Amino acid sequence: MAGNATERARIVIVGGGLEGLAIAWQLAERGESDVMVLERDTLCAGMTGKSSGIVRCHYGVPSLAAMAWYGVEVFTRAEEIFGTDIGFRQTGYIVGVDEDNLTPLHANVEMHRGLGVPVDLIDADTVRSLWPGIHLDDFAGFAYEPLGGHGDAYMTGMAYGTRARALGVRIRQSTDVVRLVSDELGGVRGVLCDDGTEILCDTVVLATGVWSPALASTVGVHLPIRAQREQLVLVDQGEPTPDVPTFSDLVNLQYIRREPNGHLLVGNSDHSAPEIADPDAYLNRATDGFVETAIGKLDRILPGMPDPRLASSYAGCYDITPDYNPIIGPSPVDGLFLAVGFSGHGFKISPAVGRLATDLLLDGISSDAAVDGNDFRYSRFDEGKPLVSLHPYAGAGEMR
Ligand SMILES: Cc1cc2nc3c(=O)[nH]c(=O)nc-3n(C[C@H](O)[C@H](O)[C@H](O)COP(=O)(O)OP(=O)(O)OC[C@H]3O[C@@H](n4cnc5c(N)ncnc54)[C@H](O)[C@@H]3O)c2cc1C
């Protein structure tokens, strides 16, 4: 790319992770392909590459549940839409709760059924038939989504990017946006890249995940987003795990999914004491203490693991907002649209993020009656109206 040049696109998307690429794909499907995606690294090299890829509709916020349901539809039809396997494995998804949380479990399941999500309340015997050997004394009830499971965030993001490119979107990697460019009235009119190139546009979409606050601040927009470090461990049980559903344990507060090689991926769901980190300088492996806790919790529900050992570990950062829900919509500054703060939910809802952002950018309104675009507005924090679960789980953190 030549330095100090000026270029144009109607829409510039900063950030080539899942969300930026989903938005590019959906814009192009709607016929808006005068779009440029700018990624400072390589596509999906940010937190997308760290995603556990869990797919469930089990949310207490109806719009989020509906968005996740649209995600399931897209993932299920991936071969047809993208012409490739995106790594979605429909293993089913189980969430297990204790006695104190049976009421919200039932209320959430009712709400999900109202949205058309196939979901059943199941008993321990049924869970054991789906996951032989699992120990369930800690639990009083379970919900099961047969169409849930897990996917591969990297493959999915790359498929969005490939499809967007095929429809005419321009994607530039190794292109660091150093600041947003404003006009004399303060509206955003483009971006300045590290090689001096200015790209002018009608709208900048900020989809830079944990790195978003710094760029937004170049035009005076404060984003209430912090990076929350999360540790993941991969456990070799001593024999390959058979095909089992993805499991959210809301008693011991962790989630488990089977890896393609038969190991288990174990992630934390206890957000009572979040670890706020520097997204450019955090420990990229689990601490000994975390490993001990995670394997101890795992041992409670899988006491028959023949010879469990840590296979590997890593860490990533959620881009958390104060209510653990994303900001999708216009910013207070003209010409700047936000798709940030996905707070650990951004994989499963990414197809719907692309669709909602496209609806709001092109039409100003959500095309899905079950997804209220206003729910994700930037101003909700200043209004003192956070987006919260209708049926929260006691003691199960902020994630639902
Ligand atoms: C450990 C972990 C586990 C998760 N598990 C799940 C899960 O099980 N299910 C689920 O639904 N979600 C999950 N998530 C959430 C989901 O993966 C994320 O919400 C999603 O991947 C974020 O995508 P993004 O595009 O917003 O951010 P990113 O993937 O981080 O992309 C942002 C991009 O912006 C680029 N960028 C930043 N600054 C600039 C700049 N100045 N100029 C140009 N480019 C820039 C970065 O290089 C990066 O590629 C998980 C997240 C993590 C971290």
The ligand as a Gaussian input file, in Angstrom:
#p B3LYP/6-31G(d) Opt

LIG

0 1
 C      -10.955000     -17.196000      26.035000
 C      -12.211000     -16.868000      25.318000
 C      -13.223000     -17.809000      25.226000
 C      -14.412000     -17.487000      24.569000
 N      -15.377000     -18.439000      24.459000
 C      -16.532000     -18.146000      23.817000
 C      -17.547000     -19.114000      23.687000
 O      -17.389000     -20.259000      24.139000
 N      -18.685000     -18.783000      23.017000
 C      -18.892000     -17.527000      22.546000
 O      -19.966000     -17.261000      21.995000
 N      -17.935000     -16.573000      22.645000
 C      -16.778000     -16.868000      23.266000
 N      -15.809000     -15.918000      23.392000
 C      -16.063000     -14.597000      22.843000
 C      -15.751000     -14.469000      21.379000
 O      -14.726000     -15.337000      20.993000
 C      -15.371000     -13.018000      21.126000
 O      -16.447000     -12.194000      21.560000
 C      -15.081000     -12.732000      19.669000
 O      -14.153000     -13.622000      19.120000
 C      -14.556000     -11.323000      19.593000
 O      -14.421000     -10.977000      18.251000
 P      -14.055000      -9.485000      17.899000
 O      -14.048000      -9.415000      16.436000
 O      -14.922000      -8.541000      18.665000
 O      -12.601000      -9.288000      18.559000
 P      -11.178000      -9.845000      18.079000
 O      -11.232000     -11.210000      17.585000
 O      -10.231000      -9.574000      19.194000
 O      -10.867000      -8.927000      16.839000
 C      -10.500000      -7.570000      16.966000
 C       -9.439000      -7.327000      15.908000
 O       -9.145000      -5.958000      15.875000
 C       -7.777000      -5.839000      15.514000
 N       -7.324000      -4.502000      15.892000
 C       -7.233000      -4.002000      17.138000
 N       -6.794000      -2.732000      17.090000
 C       -6.624000      -2.425000      15.789000
 C       -6.201000      -1.258000      15.107000
 N       -5.849000      -0.159000      15.769000
 N       -6.152000      -1.284000      13.747000
 C       -6.518000      -2.410000      13.059000
 N       -6.924000      -3.551000      13.671000
 C       -6.975000      -3.550000      15.010000
 C       -7.109000      -6.942000      16.307000
 O       -5.853000      -7.290000      15.782000
 C       -8.135000      -8.040000      16.209000
 O       -7.867000      -8.955000      15.151000
 C      -14.597000     -16.212000      24.008000
 C      -13.570000     -15.267000      24.096000
 C      -12.382000     -15.581000      24.734000
 C      -11.297000     -14.556000      24.822000

